[in-house]
């Protein structure tokens, strides 16, 4: 299974966060080493000096065989958590917090007896301490003092927690900063994507705002120049199609009228001549419909004005189209209250008419028309009695000059392949969507969704 790849924005944010964590971790580690080493060294020096002073007093008491040695040791304890041990002869005198003398490592006592002052960190009954061991003069014994490090240990834990929290917070700030920076850096790319999507959707006037940045300015300028050229090309092609269609109207009208006259006399022409006349008149009719559709498409390509949009009752439009084109046996479903859209009456009439005509020509006729509420949209459904539309053809049927299985055939009932293309164009002009799906029970269902008008 492929792992989904993070977007560029999140990769930049993650890189910022990781970099921030690495830098902060190095600084935190250096701070921890310097601070902990300094505080521990200061504590060791202070305890060593205190132990040396206490040692002198104990040595003086031992030399004088004072009877108040025990009281002296008790007076030398700095706090209830400190411990003093005097290994003198075969006995061990202790004062302060009572600790088993066995916790003092034998190696530490051996170093002290050899005349080498020794220090070691250890735990005495669960409390961290530093043990300072020194030999009395003339080898009369070993003086050991245990200084508790509870406060220093708390300071270390607080410092480590603070540094870890700072590292985590720095990483989060780095991710946030990376997200903000990537969003600003990728904003021109987002605008470019949005403008390209609008152009792909048919809005040929979409442009990028001018950029003062020397790196982004040429990109915006090149894109806008390309969009201008594309718009001019599309408009020029549309004008050409419109001009050709307009120029064909006069001779085509003559041909249609002449074909109508000949059709009335077709019975008088026997054999091959009658069949040829039938083919001629059907092709003339088909040619006339194609020219009308071409003119409609050229108008749709050039006309982007929405000033003639008005609130329209889609249910009323459907009833009007059904009354003119369909029989009484066709089911018509219109939800109440009647759905309204903001649109062009002529274009929406053409949308409904073309869907009904498509069902009549290719799918045995429409069997159901429905106008429904769908969230914030108006849903128009046209069901037919045909075999349905194959999945691989459901997007192609809305392309120009696509006639599916009838491509290449001729006749009055084959159509020009422009009807559904006009439907898609007019629906897009109304910011809607059109698609085809399976009808429950068989057949195809053409669906149009348009934004519902707020009244």
Buried (B, 14 or more C-beta within 10 A) or exposed (E): EEEEEEEEBBEBBBBBBBBBBBEBBEBBEEBBEEBBEEBBEEBBEEBBEBBBEBBEBBBEBBEEEEEEBBEBBBEBBBEEBBBBBBBBEEEBBBBBBEBEEEBBBEEBBEBBBEEEBBBBEBEBEEBBBBBBBBBBEEEBBBBBBBBBBEEBEEBBEEBBEEBEEBBEEBBEBBBBBBBEBBEEEBEBEEBBEEBBEBBEEBBBEBBBEEBEEEEBEEBBEEBBEEBEEEBEEBBEEBEEBBEEBEEBEEEBEEBBEEBEEBBEEBEEBEEEEBEEBBEBBBBBBBBBBBBBBBBBBBBBBBEEEEEEBEEBBBBEBBBBBBEEBBEEEBEBEBBEEBBBBBBBEEBBBBBBBBBBBBBBBBBEBBBBBBBBBBEEBBBBBBBBBBEBBEEEEBEEBBEBEBBEEBEEEEEBEBBBBBBBBBBBBBBBBBBBBBBBBEBEEEBBBBBBBBBBBEE
